[in-house]
Amino acid sequence: MKKLLTSILLFLCIILSACISKTIYMVSFLLEKDTYLEVKVEAGDYVSRPKDPVKVNAIFDNWYADDKFQEKFDFDTVVEKNMVIYGNFLYDHYLISFDTNGGSEIDSQIISQRGFIEEPVEPTKEGYVFSGWFKDESLTIEWDFDNNYVVNTLTLYAKWENDPAMYVNIVYDLGEGLWINKDALFVDFYSYFYNFLVYNTNCNMKDIDNVNDFLLLAKTWDVNGRSNMYHFGDRFANYFITVEENGVIENQPTDTFVGYCYQNNRFVNVLKHIIVFFAYWRTDEGYSQSDIHGNDFFYSPWASLVDTAKFFYFTSDTLNDKYAWFNSARVKDALDNIPGVGIGEVNFQTFKKENFTLPINIPISGYSFEGWYFDANFKTKVSVLTSVFLDCDECSSITVYGKYVSNE
């Protein structure tokens, strides 16, 4: 009997609870007095934020608790009655987004036409220093928050520079007469030229008081803006070579850079290669048709110096970009295949907190590669620079020595 009463009471409780339903409220989302969305929500629950509506020539601002758009609606509010939530569009306003290029996120802004963007807090990125906001993905046009105003939807892009404290420079020492790539040869060649001008000539170098400025000037040859390099030729050509019709490097006096290099056995094979390049370029481009001396390296100091800069400026790939009509196979070969110069891409800087694998081999014509070493005597071989080794306060630069053996 007791069990029967218990069963009846349990059955009645189930029936009673089924009869008692939860209260349902209606939450309406209005946009400009029209219903955008209606949602049924049980009492005590929360309404989810709907996807932002889209309208041509307008920016969606936010959802508000009042039709004057004074108080933004809090979607953590418990629903305890029928509710109306009001959406607001902004006209003549534009969405400003911030692409941090891998840095910490920055909230977008909505700015009125011809209004000014509020400069955000600088983003952060491990291993880098923030270097400004730019209007273009190529990071060439910097945004001026004080003077640039908004006229359309815009994305600003963050620029980063390596944090010197977090990076280590890698120096590849291949020994006398060998270079890891053409860029390394460029630095060595023009640094030697700079020191020659400073210590062995009466050339006025007061406005170029360091080698880095000289290197920068030597890089300025460009098919679309050659005036700087023409000036470079005007200023330093007479220190580069002495005029000798159909001359040879061995006859150049030591008060010229080419003669000085020959006397000290520096860059001799590279200079001989540049002389051949000069003849190829000027013959294949047609200089020698109008001037019998057009392809003679030693006939014009100015032309020889300017075209040496051209040799360092171009590769076969960049020649195709800027001189698409100039299709000389031998010129392209001379630009890329240089005696004693490696072929391939290498990193000259690495992040301290990551292992760095040295290149397996940088091919150099006429040589065999036998590995990287920590010492110039080739005693301690290395293939990977570990983060434990790199991550130290004193580690700003590390030299590794490449062992190359002549095939001759």
C-alpha positions as CSV (number, residue, x, y, z in Angstrom):
1,M,0.0,0.0,0.0
2,K,2.9,2.4,0.9
3,K,4.6,1.6,-2.4
4,L,1.4,2.3,-4.3
5,L,0.9,5.7,-2.7
6,T,4.5,6.7,-3.5
7,S,4.0,5.7,-7.1
8,I,0.8,7.8,-7.4
9,L,2.5,10.8,-5.8
10,L,5.4,10.5,-8.2
11,F,3.1,10.3,-11.2
12,L,1.1,13.3,-10.1
13,C,4.4,15.4,-9.7
14,I,5.4,14.5,-13.2
15,I,2.0,15.5,-14.6
16,L,2.0,18.7,-12.6
17,S,5.5,19.8,-13.7
18,A,4.6,19.1,-17.3
19,C,1.6,21.4,-16.9
20,I,3.7,24.2,-15.6
21,S,5.6,25.7,-18.7
22,K,8.3,28.3,-18.6
23,T,7.4,31.9,-19.5
24,I,8.5,32.9,-23.0
25,Y,9.3,36.5,-23.9
26,M,9.7,38.1,-27.3
27,V,12.9,40.0,-28.1
28,S,12.6,42.3,-31.1
29,F,15.5,43.8,-33.0
30,L,14.5,47.0,-34.8
31,L,16.5,48.8,-37.6
32,E,15.3,52.2,-38.6
33,K,11.7,51.4,-37.3
34,D,11.5,48.1,-39.2
35,T,11.7,44.7,-37.6
36,Y,15.1,43.1,-38.4
37,L,14.7,40.0,-36.3
38,E,12.4,38.5,-33.6
39,V,13.6,35.9,-31.1
40,K,11.7,33.9,-28.5
41,V,13.6,33.6,-25.2
42,E,12.7,31.7,-22.1
43,A,12.6,33.8,-18.9
44,G,16.0,33.9,-17.2
45,D,17.9,33.2,-20.4
46,Y,20.0,35.5,-22.6
47,V,19.5,36.7,-26.1
48,S,22.3,36.1,-28.5
49,R,23.8,39.0,-30.5
50,P,22.7,38.6,-34.1
51,K,25.1,39.0,-37.1
52,D,25.7,42.7,-37.8
53,P,23.4,43.9,-40.6
54,V,24.8,45.3,-43.8
55,K,23.6,48.3,-45.8
56,V,25.0,50.0,-48.8
57,N,26.7,53.4,-48.1
58,A,26.3,52.9,-44.3
59,I,28.2,51.5,-41.4
60,F,26.5,49.5,-38.7
61,D,27.2,51.1,-35.4
62,N,25.8,48.9,-32.6
63,W,22.7,47.6,-30.8
64,Y,21.2,49.9,-28.2
65,A,18.7,49.6,-25.3
66,D,17.0,52.8,-26.3
67,D,15.8,54.4,-29.6
68,K,17.9,57.5,-29.0
69,F,21.1,55.3,-29.2
70,Q,22.5,56.5,-26.0
71,E,22.9,53.2,-24.1
72,K,24.5,50.2,-25.8
73,F,22.6,47.0,-25.1
74,D,24.4,44.5,-22.8
75,F,24.0,41.0,-24.2
76,D,24.8,39.6,-20.7
77,T,21.4,41.0,-19.6
78,V,18.9,38.4,-18.3
79,V,15.6,38.4,-20.3
80,E,12.7,38.9,-17.8
81,K,10.2,40.7,-20.1
82,N,9.4,41.4,-23.7
83,M,12.2,43.6,-25.1
84,V,13.0,45.8,-28.0
85,I,16.6,46.3,-29.1
86,Y,17.5,49.1,-31.5
87,G,20.2,49.0,-34.2
88,N,21.9,52.1,-35.5
89,F,23.4,52.8,-38.9
90,L,25.9,55.6,-39.4
91,Y,25.9,57.5,-42.7
92,D,29.0,59.4,-44.0
93,H,31.1,57.3,-41.7
94,Y,33.8,54.8,-42.6
95,L,35.2,51.6,-41.0
96,I,38.9,51.9,-40.2
97,S,40.6,48.6,-39.6
98,F,44.1,47.9,-38.3
99,D,46.2,45.0,-39.8
100,T,49.0,44.4,-37.3
101,N,50.9,41.9,-39.5
102,G,51.1,39.3,-36.8
103,G,51.1,41.7,-33.8
104,S,48.6,42.0,-31.0
105,E,45.0,42.9,-32.2
106,I,43.8,46.5,-32.4
107,D,40.1,47.3,-32.4
108,S,38.6,48.9,-35.5
109,Q,37.2,52.5,-35.4
110,I,34.3,54.2,-37.1
111,I,35.2,57.7,-38.2
112,S,33.1,60.4,-39.8
113,Q,33.9,61.7,-43.3
114,R,36.9,64.0,-43.1
115,G,37.4,63.1,-39.5
116,F,40.7,62.1,-37.9
117,I,41.6,58.6,-36.8
118,E,42.4,58.2,-33.1
119,E,46.0,56.9,-33.0
120,P,45.7,53.5,-31.2
121,V,48.0,52.0,-28.6
122,E,51.1,50.5,-30.2
123,P,50.7,46.8,-30.9
124,T,53.3,44.4,-29.7
125,K,55.1,41.5,-31.4
126,E,57.8,39.3,-29.9
127,G,61.2,40.0,-31.4
128,Y,60.1,43.2,-33.2
129,V,59.9,46.9,-32.6
130,F,56.8,48.7,-33.9
131,S,57.6,51.2,-36.6
132,G,54.4,53.0,-37.5
133,W,51.1,52.6,-39.4
134,F,51.0,52.7,-43.2
135,K,48.3,53.2,-45.8
136,D,49.5,50.5,-48.1
137,E,50.4,46.8,-47.8
138,S,53.8,47.6,-49.2
139,L,54.5,49.9,-46.2
140,T,55.6,52.9,-48.2
141,I,53.0,55.5,-47.4
142,E,53.0,56.3,-43.7
143,W,49.7,57.6,-42.1
144,D,49.9,61.0,-40.4
145,F,47.3,60.9,-37.6
146,D,47.6,64.7,-37.1
147,N,47.1,65.7,-40.7
148,N,45.5,62.8,-42.7
149,Y,41.7,62.7,-42.6
150,V,39.3,59.9,-43.6
151,V,37.5,60.0,-47.0
152,N,36.7,56.3,-47.4
153,T,36.9,52.8,-45.7
154,L,40.5,52.2,-44.9
155,T,42.9,49.6,-43.5
156,L,46.1,50.7,-41.9
157,Y,49.1,48.3,-41.8
158,A,51.6,47.9,-39.0
159,K,55.3,48.0,-39.9
160,W,57.8,46.1,-37.8
161,E,61.6,46.3,-37.5
162,N,63.7,43.5,-36.0
163,D,64.4,44.2,-32.3
164,P,68.2,44.3,-32.3
165,A,68.3,42.9,-28.8
166,M,66.4,39.8,-30.0
167,Y,68.4,39.0,-33.1
168,V,71.9,37.8,-34.0
169,N,73.8,38.8,-37.1
170,I,75.3,35.8,-39.0
171,V,78.7,36.5,-40.7
172,Y,79.7,34.0,-43.3
173,D,83.5,34.0,-43.7
174,L,84.6,31.9,-46.8
175,G,88.2,33.1,-46.9
176,E,90.0,35.4,-49.2
177,G,88.5,35.7,-52.7
178,L,85.2,33.9,-51.9
179,W,81.8,35.4,-51.0
180,I,78.6,33.9,-49.9
181,N,76.6,35.8,-52.5
182,K,76.6,38.9,-54.7
183,D,75.4,41.2,-51.9
184,A,78.4,40.2,-49.7
185,L,80.7,40.9,-52.7
186,F,79.1,44.3,-53.1
187,V,79.8,45.3,-49.5
188,D,83.4,44.0,-49.6
189,F,84.1,45.6,-53.0
190,Y,82.8,49.1,-52.3
191,S,84.1,49.1,-48.7
192,Y,87.5,48.5,-50.2
193,F,86.9,51.3,-52.7
194,Y,85.8,53.7,-50.0
195,N,89.0,53.0,-47.9
196,F,91.1,53.4,-51.0
197,L,89.6,56.9,-51.7
198,V,90.0,58.0,-48.1
199,Y,93.5,56.8,-47.5
200,N,95.1,56.7,-50.9
201,T,93.8,59.8,-52.8
202,N,93.1,63.5,-52.4
203,C,89.4,62.9,-53.1
204,N,87.2,65.2,-51.0
205,M,85.1,62.8,-48.8
206,K,83.8,65.3,-46.2
207,D,80.2,64.8,-47.0
208,I,80.6,61.0,-47.0
209,D,82.2,60.5,-43.7
210,N,81.4,56.8,-43.2
211,V,81.4,53.6,-45.3
212,N,77.7,53.0,-44.9
213,D,76.8,56.3,-46.7
214,F,79.2,55.4,-49.5
215,L,77.6,51.9,-49.8
216,L,74.1,53.6,-50.0
217,L,75.3,55.9,-52.7
218,A,76.8,53.0,-54.7
219,K,73.4,51.3,-54.7
220,T,71.5,54.1,-56.3
221,W,71.8,53.0,-59.9
222,D,68.2,52.6,-61.2
223,V,66.8,52.6,-64.7
224,N,64.1,55.1,-63.6
225,G,66.3,57.4,-61.6
226,R,70.0,57.2,-62.7
227,S,71.0,60.8,-61.9
228,N,72.5,59.8,-58.5
229,M,74.7,57.2,-60.2
230,Y,75.7,59.6,-62.9
231,H,76.8,61.9,-60.2
232,F,78.7,59.0,-58.6
233,G,80.5,58.5,-61.9
234,D,81.3,62.2,-62.3
235,R,82.8,62.4,-58.8
236,F,84.8,59.2,-58.5
237,A,85.5,57.9,-62.1
238,N,89.0,59.4,-62.4
239,Y,90.0,57.5,-59.2
240,F,88.7,54.2,-60.7
241,I,90.8,53.7,-63.8
242,T,93.1,55.6,-66.1
243,V,92.2,55.9,-69.8
244,E,94.1,53.3,-71.9
245,E,92.7,52.4,-75.3
246,N,92.2,48.6,-75.4
247,G,93.9,48.5,-72.0
248,V,94.4,45.6,-69.5
249,I,94.1,45.5,-65.8
250,E,97.8,44.7,-65.3
251,N,98.8,48.1,-66.8
252,Q,96.6,50.3,-64.5
253,P,98.6,52.6,-62.2
254,T,98.4,52.0,-58.4
255,D,96.9,55.4,-57.9
256,T,93.7,54.1,-59.5
257,F,91.4,51.7,-57.7
258,V,91.7,49.0,-60.3
259,G,95.5,49.2,-60.3
260,Y,95.5,49.2,-56.5
261,C,93.4,46.0,-56.5
262,Y,95.7,44.3,-58.9
263,Q,98.8,45.3,-56.9
264,N,97.2,43.9,-53.7
265,N,95.7,40.8,-55.4
266,R,92.1,41.9,-54.4
267,F,89.1,41.4,-56.6
268,V,91.3,40.6,-59.6
269,N,89.1,37.8,-61.0
270,V,85.9,39.8,-60.2
271,L,87.3,42.9,-62.1
272,K,88.2,40.8,-65.1
273,H,84.7,39.4,-65.0
274,I,83.2,42.9,-64.9
275,I,85.3,44.0,-67.8
276,V,83.9,41.1,-69.9
277,F,80.4,42.0,-68.7
278,F,81.0,45.6,-69.8
279,A,81.9,44.4,-73.3
280,Y,78.9,42.1,-73.5
281,W,76.4,44.7,-72.3
282,R,77.6,47.5,-74.5
283,T,78.0,45.4,-77.6
284,D,74.6,43.7,-77.3
285,E,72.9,47.0,-76.5
286,G,74.5,48.6,-79.5
287,Y,77.0,51.1,-78.1
288,S,79.8,49.8,-80.3
289,Q,77.8,50.5,-83.5
290,S,78.0,54.3,-82.9
291,D,81.3,54.3,-81.1
292,I,84.2,52.0,-81.9
293,H,85.3,52.4,-78.3
294,G,81.8,51.8,-76.9
295,N,82.7,48.4,-75.4
296,D,86.2,49.2,-74.2
297,F,86.2,49.3,-70.4
298,F,89.4,51.3,-70.2
299,Y,88.5,54.0,-72.7
300,S,86.0,55.8,-70.4
301,P,86.5,56.0,-66.6
302,W,83.0,57.3,-66.1
303,A,81.3,54.6,-68.2
304,S,83.4,51.8,-66.5
305,L,82.5,53.0,-63.0
306,V,78.8,53.6,-63.7
307,D,78.5,50.2,-65.5
308,T,80.3,48.5,-62.6
309,A,77.5,49.8,-60.4
310,K,75.0,48.5,-62.9
311,F,76.6,45.1,-62.7
312,F,76.1,45.0,-59.0
313,Y,72.5,46.5,-59.2
314,F,71.1,43.9,-61.6
315,T,70.5,40.2,-61.6
316,S,69.1,38.2,-64.5
317,D,65.7,38.4,-62.8
318,T,65.7,42.2,-62.2
319,L,67.1,42.8,-65.7
320,N,64.0,41.0,-67.0
321,D,61.8,43.3,-64.9
322,K,63.4,46.6,-65.9
323,Y,64.9,45.8,-69.3
324,A,62.4,43.3,-70.7
325,W,63.4,44.2,-74.2
326,F,67.1,43.5,-73.6
327,N,67.3,39.7,-74.0
328,S,71.1,39.0,-73.9
329,A,71.8,35.5,-72.6
330,R,75.4,36.2,-72.0
331,V,74.8,39.4,-70.1
332,K,72.3,37.6,-67.8
333,D,74.8,34.8,-67.3
334,A,77.6,37.3,-66.4
335,L,75.3,39.0,-63.9
336,D,74.6,35.8,-62.0
337,N,77.7,33.6,-62.4
338,I,80.6,35.5,-60.9
339,P,84.0,33.9,-60.0
340,G,84.2,33.1,-56.3
341,V,80.6,34.1,-55.5
342,G,78.0,31.7,-54.1
343,I,74.6,31.2,-55.7
344,G,71.6,30.9,-53.4
345,E,69.6,32.7,-50.7
346,V,70.9,32.9,-47.2
347,N,69.7,34.6,-44.0
348,F,72.1,37.1,-42.4
349,Q,70.1,37.4,-39.2
350,T,68.2,35.0,-36.9
351,F,65.9,35.2,-33.9
352,K,67.7,34.3,-30.7
353,K,64.9,32.1,-29.4
354,E,64.9,29.7,-32.3
355,N,67.4,27.2,-33.6
356,F,69.1,28.3,-36.8
357,T,70.1,25.8,-39.4
358,L,73.1,26.9,-41.5
359,P,72.7,26.5,-45.3
360,I,73.7,22.9,-46.4
361,N,75.7,24.2,-49.3
362,I,76.1,27.5,-51.2
363,P,77.5,26.4,-54.6
364,I,80.6,28.2,-55.9
365,S,81.9,27.4,-59.3
366,G,85.2,25.5,-59.2
367,Y,85.0,24.7,-55.5
368,S,83.6,21.9,-53.3
369,F,82.0,22.7,-50.0
370,E,83.1,20.7,-46.9
371,G,81.1,22.3,-44.1
372,W,80.7,25.2,-41.6
373,Y,83.0,25.7,-38.6
374,F,83.2,27.8,-35.6
375,D,86.9,28.6,-36.2
376,A,89.1,29.7,-39.1
377,N,91.3,26.6,-38.6
378,F,88.3,24.3,-39.3
379,K,88.5,22.3,-36.1
380,T,85.0,22.6,-34.7
381,K,82.3,21.7,-37.2
382,V,78.7,23.1,-36.9
383,S,75.5,22.7,-38.8
384,V,72.9,24.2,-36.4
385,L,73.2,27.2,-34.1
386,T,70.9,26.3,-31.1
387,S,68.7,28.8,-29.4
388,V,70.5,28.1,-26.1
389,F,73.7,29.2,-27.8
390,L,72.2,32.2,-29.5
391,D,70.1,33.6,-26.6
392,C,72.7,35.5,-24.6
393,D,73.3,39.2,-23.9
394,E,76.7,39.2,-25.6
395,C,75.5,37.5,-28.8
396,S,75.0,40.3,-31.3
397,S,77.1,38.8,-34.1
398,I,78.4,35.3,-34.8
399,T,80.9,34.3,-37.5
400,V,80.9,30.9,-39.1
401,Y,83.7,29.8,-41.4
402,G,82.9,28.0,-44.6
403,K,85.5,25.4,-45.8
404,Y,85.7,25.4,-49.6
405,V,88.3,23.4,-51.5
406,S,89.4,24.2,-55.0
407,N,88.6,21.5,-57.6
408,E,91.7,22.4,-59.6
